[in-house]
Amino acid sequence: MAARPVSRILERLVRSSARGCSSGAPVTQPYPGEPLQPATEELSRRRQFLREHVVPFSAFLTDSFGRQHNYLRISLTEKCNLRCQYCMPEEGVPLTPKADLLTTEEILTLARLFVKEGVDKIRLTGGEPLIRPDVVDIVAQLHRLEGLQTIGITTNGINLVRLLPPLQKAGLTAINISLDTLVPAKFEFIVRRKGFHKVMEGIHKAIELGYNPVKVNCVVMRGLNEDELLDFVTLTQGLPLDVRFIEYMPFDGNKWNFKKMVSYKEMLDTIRQQWPELEKLPEEESSTAKAFKVPSFLGRISFITSMSEHFCGTCNRLRITADGNLKVCLFGNSEVSLRDHLRAGASEEELLRIIGAAVGRKKPRHAELFLLLQDSPPASLSIFSWDPLHVQGLRPRMSFFNQMATFWNSVPQTPPLVPQWMGSGSPQRHYSSHVDSDANSKCLSPGSRVPAAHSGPWPTSNQLTHVDSEGQAAMVDVGGKPDTERVAVASAVVLLGPVAFKLVQQNQLKKGDALAVAQLAGIQAAKLTSQLIPLCHHVALNHVQVQLELDSTRHAAVIQASCRARGPTGVEMEALTSAAVAALTLYDMCKAVSRDIVVGEIKLISKTGGQQGDFHRA
């Protein structure tokens, strides 16, 4: 079907979906060109006042790279009334206890503090923010803050028709609505719920109330909705929409692989084939979207290039999670609990020092989603900085939806970059097993590092522990040793060569997904170590984590295995076996392509617990 006739179908779809608001009154659509509702006089006066009374930006919200953070995202809830397939499992996820979530007063207290320091834009997110009962009151309270110019919200649109009029009256100035398909049956498949027409009514209502543009967030997924690109663009022909195409992104739990991502350039090429006159629009310095417009169309389209092209250098965003943690990087896992300090009675000055210290530690670019790599050369295997077993105090987010509130509902604002030493070009692929739910819950600054040196006493005997008095091999008796917490981290490197490396990177091996298979093999090997190494004790492991990361500079896969147990003996052999078997599995997956593959650098990185003390490889 040609794209231009589709515009009439889509406009009729929008009109027909307007079944009426909760009061029963019909929803009508303004005709193209009809003047939209102007901003309030109060808002105009506020903006004029701010232009005339410019003050230096807060040092507390300025990082060491000169980025001024004037944009704050506040998550109002972890809950959602949809179950999007790329976001969370159908049965939902464990939620944070209500007592640990921010109260309304705590949200407003923090908002006042940030606005006082220079934040002029706040976006409310979730979960789904419109299921919070006092969302209208929160918007109204925020609207009273002197200096706040924009109050936005990101929503799935299910409750929008009912709530948008009071929200606008309360002071809501901007709206983002998530919609990944224009096909009702496909919508129900993606979100596992009905509600397509409610979302369309919500978009229609936002246009009717004068929001311009109404931003529509569309996550583009190969094999699911990339065939609707032209239909979404056509929707902007007669409607004041900004359709924002978001590159599909990985997170722990959505079974991401490289083949599902449709890149910004591929989307742009597809659209330009239909509309060669598509023109690029100017961008604000801190914009995360690349904006385009078909000259004759009322609306426009944008691309959030979270995977293919980064925008960390101009990042001006901070986030407060529903349980009160400050995230200076939306992709980072390290957080500072503002809630705990608030409830401990911290003064405004103390809170500012805590916030300023966190902002000051912000990296020049964000950490990768799964491995959170540090800027270090490949010779240093401390690159695996996200390790809840090794780095004490780093707080991983356990709830899938807490992660997704950052990545999807809030629209990701920073890309998964890899360090410069890994080179550029093709996107990197990373795999990590799930983090452990019992990981330490304290906070650690992103800049903190574990010292690469041993601590505690070294063994003073030169006798081999697995040899008896007669020189025969023997299993060590650990019956009298106390149970302690034991952690070990080991690594290995597989030099694949350029041909095999490319196939692994693009997940095009005939045998299947080599990284995923190697990861599972490493986990299984750790659990079977006592059956593979004759004199090893059987250890009941509490946790195993295997991470694989591609290094394009060496055409290599770098593997790290972490094991943890509580018992009388260590888990070094479990970690080493895990890394080695993962490496051998990767060799097996690739040997049909090339036998010039080298497995090496199998080594212990660190161990903690036990009478011999801790060890951290320098």
C-alpha positions as CSV (number, residue, x, y, z in Angstrom):
1,M,0.0,0.0,0.0
2,A,1.3,3.4,-0.9
3,A,2.2,5.6,2.1
4,R,0.2,8.7,1.3
5,P,-3.2,7.0,1.0
6,V,-2.4,5.4,4.4
7,S,-2.6,8.9,5.9
8,R,-6.3,9.0,5.4
9,I,-6.7,5.6,7.0
10,L,-4.6,6.5,10.0
11,E,-6.4,9.8,10.5
12,R,-9.7,7.9,10.4
13,L,-8.3,5.5,12.9
14,V,-7.4,8.3,15.2
15,R,-10.8,9.9,14.8
16,S,-12.7,6.6,15.2
17,S,-10.7,5.8,18.4
18,A,-12.0,8.9,20.0
19,R,-15.0,7.3,21.8
20,G,-15.4,10.0,24.4
21,C,-13.9,10.9,27.7
22,S,-15.0,9.7,31.1
23,S,-17.7,12.3,31.3
24,G,-19.3,10.9,28.2
25,A,-18.6,14.0,26.1
26,P,-17.3,13.2,22.7
27,V,-13.7,13.9,21.9
28,T,-13.2,16.1,18.8
29,Q,-10.1,16.7,16.8
30,P,-8.9,20.2,15.8
31,Y,-8.5,20.6,12.1
32,P,-4.9,21.0,10.7
33,G,-4.0,24.7,11.1
34,E,-6.5,25.4,13.8
35,P,-4.9,27.4,16.6
36,L,-4.0,25.3,19.6
37,Q,-4.5,26.4,23.2
38,P,-1.8,28.9,24.2
39,A,0.4,28.7,27.2
40,T,-0.9,30.3,30.4
41,E,-0.1,33.9,31.1
42,E,1.5,32.7,34.4
43,L,3.9,30.5,32.5
44,S,4.8,33.3,30.1
45,R,5.5,35.7,33.0
46,R,7.7,33.0,34.7
47,R,9.8,32.4,31.6
48,Q,10.2,36.2,31.1
49,F,11.3,36.6,34.7
50,L,13.9,33.8,34.3
51,R,15.3,35.3,31.1
52,E,15.7,38.7,32.9
53,H,17.3,37.2,36.1
54,V,19.9,34.8,34.9
55,V,22.2,33.5,37.7
56,P,25.3,31.3,37.7
57,F,24.5,27.6,37.5
58,S,24.8,25.5,40.6
59,A,28.2,24.0,41.2
60,F,26.5,21.0,42.9
61,L,24.8,20.1,39.6
62,T,27.9,20.7,37.4
63,D,30.1,17.7,36.9
64,S,33.9,17.6,36.4
65,F,33.4,17.8,32.6
66,G,31.4,21.0,32.8
67,R,28.0,19.4,32.1
68,Q,25.2,21.4,33.8
69,H,22.4,19.1,34.9
70,N,19.1,21.1,34.7
71,Y,16.9,18.1,33.8
72,L,15.6,15.8,36.5
73,R,13.5,12.6,36.0
74,I,11.5,11.4,39.0
75,S,10.0,7.9,39.1
76,L,6.7,8.0,40.9
77,T,6.2,4.2,41.0
78,E,7.6,0.9,40.0
79,K,4.1,-0.5,39.1
80,C,2.7,-0.7,35.6
81,N,-0.6,-1.8,34.2
82,L,1.0,-3.3,31.0
83,R,3.4,-6.2,30.6
84,C,5.4,-5.2,27.5
85,Q,7.4,-8.2,26.1
86,Y,10.6,-6.2,25.8
87,C,10.2,-4.8,29.3
88,M,9.1,-7.4,31.9
89,P,7.7,-11.0,32.3
90,E,4.0,-11.6,32.0
91,E,3.6,-12.4,35.7
92,G,5.2,-9.1,36.7
93,V,8.2,-8.6,38.9
94,P,8.9,-8.3,42.7
95,L,8.2,-4.8,43.9
96,T,10.0,-2.7,46.5
97,P,8.0,-2.6,49.8
98,K,5.8,0.5,50.0
99,A,7.7,1.7,53.1
100,D,10.9,2.0,51.1
101,L,9.4,4.1,48.4
102,L,9.5,7.9,48.5
103,T,6.5,9.6,50.0
104,T,4.8,12.5,48.2
105,E,6.4,15.0,50.6
106,E,9.8,13.4,50.1
107,I,9.4,13.7,46.3
108,L,8.5,17.4,46.7
109,T,11.3,18.1,49.1
110,L,13.9,16.7,46.7
111,A,12.3,18.5,43.7
112,R,12.4,21.8,45.6
113,L,16.1,21.3,46.3
114,F,17.0,20.5,42.7
115,V,14.9,23.3,41.3
116,K,16.5,25.8,43.7
117,E,19.9,24.7,42.4
118,G,19.0,25.2,38.7
119,V,16.8,22.3,37.5
120,D,14.2,23.9,35.2
121,K,12.7,20.7,33.7
122,I,11.2,17.7,35.6
123,R,9.8,14.6,33.9
124,L,7.7,12.2,35.9
125,T,8.1,8.6,35.0
126,G,7.5,5.1,36.4
127,G,6.6,2.3,36.1
128,E,3.5,3.9,34.8
129,P,3.2,7.3,36.6
130,L,-0.5,7.7,35.9
131,I,-1.4,4.8,38.2
132,R,-0.1,6.8,41.2
133,P,-3.3,8.1,43.0
134,D,-1.8,11.6,43.8
135,V,-0.1,12.3,40.5
136,V,-2.3,15.3,39.8
137,D,-1.5,16.8,43.2
138,I,2.2,16.2,42.7
139,V,2.1,18.1,39.4
140,A,0.2,20.9,41.0
141,Q,2.8,21.2,43.8
142,L,5.7,21.1,41.3
143,H,4.0,23.8,39.3
144,R,4.3,26.2,42.2
145,L,8.1,25.9,42.3
146,E,9.7,29.2,41.1
147,G,12.2,28.5,38.4
148,L,10.6,25.3,37.0
149,Q,9.8,25.9,33.4
150,T,8.7,22.4,32.2
151,I,6.8,19.6,33.8
152,G,6.6,16.6,31.6
153,I,5.3,13.0,32.0
154,T,6.0,9.8,30.1
155,T,3.0,7.4,30.0
156,N,1.7,4.3,28.3
157,G,-1.5,6.3,27.7
158,I,-4.0,3.8,29.1
159,N,-5.3,6.3,31.7
160,L,-4.6,9.5,29.8
161,V,-8.0,10.5,28.6
162,R,-9.4,10.6,32.1
163,L,-6.4,12.3,33.8
164,L,-5.0,14.6,31.2
165,P,-7.5,17.5,31.7
166,P,-6.8,17.8,35.4
167,L,-3.1,17.3,34.8
168,Q,-3.0,20.1,32.3
169,K,-5.0,22.3,34.8
170,A,-2.4,21.4,37.5
171,G,0.4,22.6,35.3
172,L,1.6,19.7,33.0
173,T,3.4,21.2,30.0
174,A,4.8,18.2,28.1
175,I,3.8,14.7,27.4
176,N,5.4,11.5,25.9
177,I,3.2,8.6,25.0
178,S,4.5,5.1,24.3
179,L,3.1,3.4,21.3
180,D,5.0,0.7,19.4
181,T,2.4,-0.3,16.8
182,L,-0.6,1.0,14.9
183,V,-2.1,-2.5,14.6
184,P,-4.5,-3.3,17.5
185,A,-3.9,-7.1,17.4
186,K,-0.1,-6.5,17.4
187,F,-0.5,-4.0,20.3
188,E,-2.2,-6.6,22.4
189,F,0.6,-9.1,21.5
190,I,3.4,-6.7,22.5
191,V,1.9,-5.4,25.8
192,R,0.0,-8.6,26.7
193,R,-3.1,-6.4,27.5
194,K,-5.9,-4.8,25.6
195,G,-5.9,-1.0,25.4
196,F,-4.9,0.1,21.9
197,H,-7.9,2.4,21.5
198,K,-7.4,3.9,24.9
199,V,-3.9,4.9,23.9
200,M,-5.1,6.4,20.6
201,E,-7.8,8.3,22.5
202,G,-5.1,9.6,24.8
203,I,-3.0,10.9,21.9
204,H,-6.1,12.5,20.4
205,K,-7.0,14.1,23.8
206,A,-3.5,15.5,24.1
207,I,-3.8,17.1,20.7
208,E,-7.2,18.5,21.5
209,L,-5.9,20.1,24.7
210,G,-3.2,21.9,22.7
211,Y,0.0,20.0,23.5
212,N,2.3,20.6,20.5
213,P,4.1,18.5,19.7
214,V,2.7,15.4,21.4
215,K,5.6,13.1,21.5
216,V,5.0,9.4,20.6
217,N,7.8,7.0,21.6
218,C,8.1,3.9,19.4
219,V,10.7,1.2,20.1
220,V,11.6,-0.3,16.7
221,M,12.1,-4.1,16.8
222,R,13.1,-6.1,13.7
223,G,10.6,-8.7,12.8
224,L,7.9,-7.0,14.9
225,N,7.2,-3.5,13.9
226,E,9.9,-2.2,11.6
227,D,7.4,-2.6,8.7
228,E,5.3,0.1,10.2
229,L,7.9,2.9,9.9
230,L,6.2,4.6,7.0
231,D,2.8,4.3,8.6
232,F,4.1,6.1,11.7
233,V,5.7,8.9,9.5
234,T,2.4,9.3,7.6
235,L,0.6,9.8,11.0
236,T,2.6,13.1,11.2
237,Q,1.1,14.4,8.0
238,G,-2.0,15.9,9.5
239,L,-1.3,15.7,13.2
240,P,1.1,17.8,15.4
241,L,3.1,14.7,16.6
242,D,6.7,14.1,17.2
243,V,7.1,10.4,16.5
244,R,10.3,9.3,18.2
245,F,11.8,6.0,16.8
246,I,13.9,4.4,19.6
247,E,16.6,1.9,18.8
248,Y,15.9,-1.4,20.5
249,M,18.3,-1.7,23.4
250,P,19.6,-4.6,25.6
251,F,18.9,-5.1,29.2
252,D,19.1,-8.0,31.5
253,G,15.9,-10.0,30.8
254,N,14.6,-9.0,27.4
255,K,16.6,-11.7,25.5
256,W,18.2,-9.0,23.4
257,N,20.3,-9.9,20.4
258,F,22.0,-7.9,17.7
259,K,19.5,-9.1,15.0
260,K,16.6,-7.4,16.7
261,M,18.0,-3.9,16.5
262,V,17.1,-1.7,13.6
263,S,19.7,1.1,13.5
264,Y,18.9,4.8,13.0
265,K,20.6,4.9,9.6
266,E,18.6,1.9,8.4
267,M,15.4,3.5,9.5
268,L,16.4,6.8,7.9
269,D,17.2,5.1,4.6
270,T,13.8,3.3,4.6
271,I,11.9,6.6,5.2
272,R,14.0,8.6,2.7
273,Q,13.1,6.1,-0.1
274,Q,9.5,7.1,0.4
275,W,10.1,10.8,1.2
276,P,13.5,11.9,-0.4
277,E,12.7,15.5,0.6
278,L,12.9,14.6,4.3
279,E,14.9,17.4,5.9
280,K,17.0,17.6,9.1
281,L,15.9,20.0,11.8
282,P,18.3,21.9,14.1
283,E,18.8,20.4,17.5
284,E,19.4,21.9,21.0
285,E,22.8,21.2,22.4
286,S,21.5,18.7,25.0
287,S,19.0,17.0,22.7
288,T,19.0,13.2,22.6
289,A,16.9,13.1,19.5
290,K,17.8,13.6,15.8
291,A,14.8,15.4,14.4
292,F,13.5,15.4,10.8
293,K,10.5,16.6,9.0
294,V,8.7,16.0,5.7
295,P,8.3,19.7,4.5
296,S,4.6,19.5,3.9
297,F,3.7,17.6,7.1
298,L,2.3,19.1,10.2
299,G,4.3,17.0,12.6
300,R,7.9,15.6,12.6
301,I,9.9,12.4,13.4
302,S,12.9,11.9,15.6
303,F,15.4,9.2,16.3
304,I,16.8,8.2,19.7
305,T,20.1,6.6,18.7
306,S,20.9,5.0,22.0
307,M,22.8,2.1,20.4
308,S,24.4,3.4,17.3
309,E,25.4,7.0,18.1
310,H,26.0,8.4,21.6
311,F,25.1,11.7,23.1
312,C,26.9,11.5,26.5
313,G,29.0,14.6,25.9
314,T,26.0,16.9,26.4
315,C,24.1,14.8,28.9
316,N,22.2,17.1,31.3
317,R,20.0,14.5,33.0
318,L,19.7,13.1,36.5
319,R,17.3,10.6,37.8
320,I,15.6,9.8,41.2
321,T,14.2,6.3,41.4
322,A,10.9,5.4,43.1
323,D,12.8,4.3,46.2
324,G,14.8,7.5,46.4
325,N,18.1,6.7,44.8
326,L,20.0,9.3,42.8
327,K,21.4,8.0,39.5
328,V,23.8,10.4,37.8
329,C,23.9,8.1,34.7
330,L,20.7,6.6,33.5
331,F,22.6,3.4,32.5
332,G,24.7,3.2,35.6
333,N,24.0,0.8,38.5
334,S,25.7,2.8,41.2
335,E,23.3,4.9,43.2
336,V,23.2,7.2,46.2
337,S,20.2,6.9,48.5
338,L,18.7,10.4,49.1
339,R,15.8,8.7,50.9
340,D,18.0,7.4,53.6
341,H,19.7,10.7,54.2
342,L,16.3,12.5,54.2
343,R,14.9,10.1,56.8
344,A,18.0,10.4,58.9
345,G,17.3,14.2,59.2
346,A,20.0,15.5,56.8
347,S,20.0,19.2,56.3
348,E,19.7,20.9,52.9
349,E,23.4,21.7,53.0
350,E,24.2,18.0,53.7
351,L,22.0,16.8,50.9
352,L,23.6,19.2,48.5
353,R,27.0,18.0,49.4
354,I,25.9,14.4,48.8
355,I,24.3,15.3,45.5
356,G,27.3,17.4,44.5
357,A,29.7,14.5,45.3
358,A,27.7,12.1,43.2
359,V,27.4,14.5,40.2
360,G,31.1,15.2,40.5
361,R,31.9,11.5,40.1
362,K,30.0,11.2,36.9
363,K,32.0,9.6,34.1
364,P,32.6,11.3,30.7
365,R,30.4,8.6,29.2
366,H,28.1,6.0,30.6
367,A,29.0,2.5,31.5
368,E,27.8,-0.4,29.4
369,L,24.5,-2.0,30.5
370,F,25.9,-5.4,31.5
371,L,29.5,-5.0,32.2
372,L,29.8,-1.3,33.0
373,L,33.3,-1.2,31.6
374,Q,35.9,1.2,32.9
375,D,38.4,3.2,30.8
376,S,41.4,0.9,31.1
377,P,43.5,-0.9,28.6
378,P,42.7,-4.5,27.8
379,A,45.8,-5.7,29.7
380,S,44.0,-4.7,32.9
381,L,41.3,-7.2,33.6
382,S,39.8,-4.9,36.1
383,I,37.6,-3.7,33.2
384,F,34.8,-5.8,34.6
385,S,33.8,-3.1,37.1
386,W,30.2,-4.3,37.6
387,D,30.7,-7.3,39.8
388,P,28.4,-7.6,42.8
389,L,30.7,-10.4,44.1
390,H,34.0,-8.5,43.8
391,V,33.2,-4.9,44.3
392,Q,31.6,-4.5,47.7
393,G,29.0,-1.9,48.0
394,L,27.9,-1.5,44.4
395,R,24.1,-1.7,44.4
396,P,22.6,-3.5,41.4
397,R,18.9,-2.9,40.7
398,M,17.1,-6.1,41.3
399,S,13.7,-5.3,39.9
400,F,13.5,-5.8,36.1
401,F,11.0,-2.9,36.1
402,N,13.3,-0.6,38.0
403,Q,15.8,-1.2,35.2
404,M,13.2,-0.6,32.5
405,A,11.9,2.5,34.1
406,T,15.3,3.9,33.3
407,F,15.6,2.4,29.8
408,W,12.2,2.4,28.2
409,N,9.5,4.4,30.0
410,S,11.9,7.3,30.6
411,V,13.4,7.0,27.1
412,P,17.1,6.1,27.4
413,Q,19.3,9.2,27.3
414,T,22.8,7.8,27.1
415,P,24.2,5.0,24.9
416,P,26.0,1.8,25.7
417,L,29.4,2.9,24.7
418,V,32.5,0.7,24.9
419,P,35.9,2.1,25.9
420,Q,38.0,3.8,23.2
421,W,40.6,1.0,23.4
422,M,38.0,-1.4,22.0
423,G,37.8,0.6,18.8
424,S,34.7,1.7,17.0
425,G,32.6,0.4,14.1
426,S,30.3,-2.5,14.5
427,P,28.2,-2.5,17.7
428,Q,29.6,-4.6,20.5
429,R,27.8,-7.6,21.9
430,H,27.8,-8.4,25.6
431,Y,26.3,-11.2,27.7
432,S,26.0,-11.5,31.5
433,S,24.1,-13.9,33.7
434,H,21.6,-12.4,36.1
435,V,22.9,-10.5,39.1
436,D,22.4,-12.1,42.5
437,S,19.5,-10.9,44.5
438,D,21.5,-11.2,47.7
439,A,24.2,-8.8,46.5
440,N,25.4,-6.2,48.9
441,S,22.9,-3.3,49.0
442,K,25.2,-0.4,50.0
443,C,26.2,2.4,47.7
444,L,29.5,2.9,46.0
445,S,30.6,5.8,43.9
446,P,31.2,5.0,40.2
447,G,34.8,6.1,40.6
448,S,35.6,3.6,43.3
449,R,38.0,0.8,42.5
450,V,39.0,-2.3,44.4
451,P,42.7,-2.3,45.0
452,A,44.5,-4.7,42.8
453,A,46.7,-6.2,45.6
454,H,46.6,-9.0,48.1
455,S,45.7,-8.5,51.7
456,G,46.1,-10.7,54.7
457,P,48.7,-13.4,55.4
458,W,50.3,-15.5,52.7
459,P,50.8,-19.2,53.3
460,T,54.1,-19.7,55.1
461,S,54.6,-23.4,54.3
462,N,56.2,-24.7,51.1
463,Q,54.3,-28.0,51.4
464,L,51.6,-28.8,48.8
465,T,48.3,-29.2,50.6
466,H,47.0,-32.0,48.3
467,V,50.0,-34.3,49.1
468,D,50.1,-36.5,52.2
469,S,53.2,-37.3,54.3
470,E,54.1,-40.2,52.0
471,G,53.9,-38.0,48.8
472,Q,50.7,-39.5,47.6
473,A,47.8,-37.3,46.2
474,A,45.2,-36.8,48.9
475,M,42.1,-34.8,49.4
476,V,42.4,-32.1,52.1
477,D,40.3,-32.7,55.2
478,V,38.3,-29.5,55.7
479,G,36.0,-30.9,58.4
480,G,37.4,-28.8,61.2
481,K,37.6,-25.5,59.3
482,P,35.0,-22.8,60.0
483,D,32.4,-21.8,57.4
484,T,33.2,-18.4,55.9
485,E,32.0,-16.4,52.9
486,R,34.1,-17.3,49.9
487,V,34.3,-15.3,46.6
488,A,36.6,-15.9,43.6
489,V,36.8,-14.2,40.2
490,A,38.8,-15.7,37.3
491,S,39.2,-14.7,33.6
492,A,40.1,-16.1,30.2
493,V,40.7,-14.7,26.8
494,V,39.9,-16.3,23.4
495,L,41.7,-14.9,20.4
496,L,39.1,-15.6,17.6
497,G,40.7,-14.0,14.6
498,P,38.9,-11.5,12.4
499,V,36.6,-13.9,10.5
500,A,35.2,-15.8,13.6
501,F,35.1,-12.6,15.6
502,K,32.8,-10.9,13.1
503,L,30.5,-13.8,12.9
504,V,30.3,-14.0,16.7
505,Q,29.8,-10.2,17.0
506,Q,26.9,-10.3,14.5
507,N,25.5,-13.5,15.9
508,Q,25.7,-15.2,12.5
509,L,27.4,-18.5,13.4
510,K,25.5,-21.5,12.0
511,K,25.8,-23.3,15.4
512,G,23.9,-20.5,17.0
513,D,24.6,-17.8,19.6
514,A,28.1,-18.6,20.7
515,L,28.2,-16.1,23.6
516,A,25.0,-17.3,25.1
517,V,26.1,-21.0,24.8
518,A,29.5,-20.3,26.3
519,Q,27.9,-18.4,29.2
520,L,25.7,-21.3,30.0
521,A,28.6,-23.7,29.7
522,G,30.6,-21.6,32.2
523,I,27.8,-21.6,34.7
524,Q,27.3,-25.4,34.4
525,A,31.1,-26.1,34.7
526,A,31.3,-24.1,37.9
527,K,28.6,-26.4,39.4
528,L,30.4,-29.5,38.2
529,T,34.0,-28.6,39.2
530,S,34.3,-31.4,41.8
531,Q,33.5,-34.0,39.1
532,L,36.1,-32.6,36.7
533,I,39.0,-31.8,39.1
534,P,39.7,-35.0,41.1
535,L,40.8,-33.6,44.5
536,C,38.3,-30.7,44.6
537,H,35.7,-30.7,47.3
538,H,32.1,-30.4,46.3
539,V,30.9,-26.9,47.0
540,A,27.3,-25.8,47.2
541,L,27.6,-22.5,45.2
542,N,25.3,-19.6,46.2
543,H,25.9,-17.7,43.0
544,V,27.7,-18.0,39.7
545,Q,28.1,-15.2,37.2
546,V,29.7,-15.5,33.8
547,Q,30.3,-12.4,31.6
548,L,31.6,-12.3,28.0
549,E,32.7,-9.2,26.2
550,L,34.1,-8.7,22.7
551,D,37.3,-6.8,22.2
552,S,37.5,-5.6,18.6
553,T,41.1,-4.4,18.9
554,R,42.3,-8.0,19.4
555,H,39.4,-9.8,17.8
556,A,39.0,-11.5,21.1
557,A,36.4,-12.5,23.6
558,V,37.2,-11.6,27.2
559,I,35.6,-13.9,29.8
560,Q,35.1,-13.3,33.5
561,A,33.6,-15.9,35.9
562,S,32.6,-15.1,39.5
563,C,31.6,-17.7,42.1
564,R,30.4,-17.4,45.7
565,A,29.7,-19.8,48.4
566,R,29.7,-20.1,52.2
567,G,31.7,-23.0,53.5
568,P,35.0,-24.3,54.8
569,T,36.9,-24.2,51.4
570,G,37.4,-21.7,48.7
571,V,35.9,-21.4,45.2
572,E,39.0,-20.5,43.2
573,M,38.8,-23.7,41.2
574,E,35.1,-23.2,40.5
575,A,35.8,-19.8,39.0
576,L,38.8,-21.0,37.0
577,T,36.9,-24.0,35.7
578,S,34.0,-21.8,34.7
579,A,36.2,-19.4,32.8
580,A,38.1,-22.2,31.1
581,V,35.1,-24.2,30.0
582,A,33.4,-21.0,28.7
583,A,36.5,-20.4,26.6
584,L,36.6,-23.9,25.3
585,T,33.0,-23.8,24.4
586,L,33.5,-20.6,22.5
587,Y,36.4,-22.4,20.6
588,D,34.1,-25.3,19.9
589,M,31.4,-23.0,18.5
590,C,33.9,-21.3,16.2
591,K,36.3,-24.1,15.1
592,A,34.4,-24.8,11.9
593,V,35.2,-21.2,10.8
594,S,38.8,-21.2,11.9
595,R,41.2,-23.4,13.8
596,D,43.6,-20.6,14.3
597,I,42.0,-19.7,17.6
598,V,44.0,-19.3,20.8
599,V,42.7,-19.9,24.3
600,G,44.8,-18.3,27.0
601,E,45.3,-15.9,29.9
602,I,43.3,-18.2,32.2
603,K,44.0,-16.7,35.6
604,L,42.6,-16.0,39.1
605,I,41.7,-12.3,39.4
606,S,40.7,-12.2,43.0
607,K,39.6,-14.3,46.0
608,T,38.2,-13.3,49.4
609,G,37.6,-15.4,52.5
610,G,39.6,-18.2,54.1
611,Q,42.5,-18.4,56.4
612,Q,45.1,-17.5,53.8
613,G,43.6,-14.0,53.4
614,D,42.4,-12.1,50.4
615,F,44.1,-11.9,47.0
616,H,43.6,-9.3,44.3
617,R,45.8,-9.6,41.2
618,A,47.9,-6.5,40.5
